[in-house]
């Protein structure tokens, strides 16, 4: 096994050598605007941890450069008129985290299509939700001879008609690798999903990270332990098929320091939140006096 010795103590001692795989994909889900571990959910797990994730992905991208992609499955930021400071700061955070593409979750849709449209071009969003036609359906990345295509589908209401099966029926090519994310739709509800696909199911209801190639023909990962680990998958094209060569879950613990630029953005976020809440309190007081 060709490994790469690495000096940073918070990463595994032996990382895959850059020449030993074709491309790698790092994943996050349900960030939920949490800068620190929120210990939310039942059973409780650590969510958020934006600063530590940023430190980790920056170091990985220094090593692997354009061979590693970072995808966020959705529910990254609430985009509503009731928290107008959030998308402004979190668009900067998404850039600082070096996220290559991100799905639109239901968090992003809470404020409605009109308000989401105002901020859509500030994030690397993709979505197959028909109502969100102003957002690209996919983002395509070229690595070596391969195209890695990321798309996502997280409808605000699960009963909405799904375009997912039609999308994959019309776009499948052998040397393309597809990454598909959903915050609320399990893979068994879809038809015509290709075998060369990584399915990221970002559900609160799944507590384990699993790779399931038995029940489904494609790779299926549920990284709901995302608060404890940062999952990274390394792929190799072998005998006409994409295979997972290595799978790492990098611990997000006290060994990983928070990125200093994220710390500054957290302060900016808290300052804007405080000013907004103070302004809202003044407006309420004035209305009461009338």
KAPENOR-V914792 format. One line per field, one symbol per residue. ss: DSSP state (H for helix, E for strand, - for the rest). phi: phi as a letter, one per 20 degrees, with the letter a starting at -180 (. if undefined). burial: # if it has 9 or more other C-alpha atoms within 8 Angstrom, else .. A space follows every 10 residues. Layout:
ss->???
phi->???
burial->???
//
This chain:
ss->--EEE----- ---EEE-HHH --EEEEEE-- ---------E ----E----H HHHHHHHHHH HHHHHHHEEE EE-------- HHHHHHHHHH HHHHHH---- EEE--HHHH- -HHHHHHHHH HH--EE---H HH------EE EEE--EEEEE EE-------- ---HHHHHHH H----EEEEE EE----HHH- ------EEEE E--------- E-------EE E-------EE EEEEEEEE-- EEEEEEEEEE E--------H HHHHHHHHHH HHHHHHHHHH HHHHHHHHH-
phi->.edcfceffe egfdegfgee beacceccbl flmefcgele ncffbedmmf ffffgfffff fffelfeddc ddfpmebfdc fecfffffff fffgffflff bbfeefgfeg enffffffdg fecefcaefg fdfedgfbcd cdcleddddd bbbcffcfef feefffgffd cfcgeeddcc cbebcfffed dmfffebddd deefededec dddefcedfc cdefegfecd fcdddceclm cecfebcdde fecffdefff ffgfffffff ffffffffff ffffffffff
burial->..##.#.... #...####.# ########## ########.. ....###### ########.# #..#..#### ########## ..#####.## ####.####. ########## #.#.###.## ..#######. .##.#####. ..#..##### #####..... ..###..##. .....##### #####..... ..##.##### ###...#.#. .##....### ########## #######... .#.##.#..# .#...#.##. .##.##.##. .##..#.... ..........
//
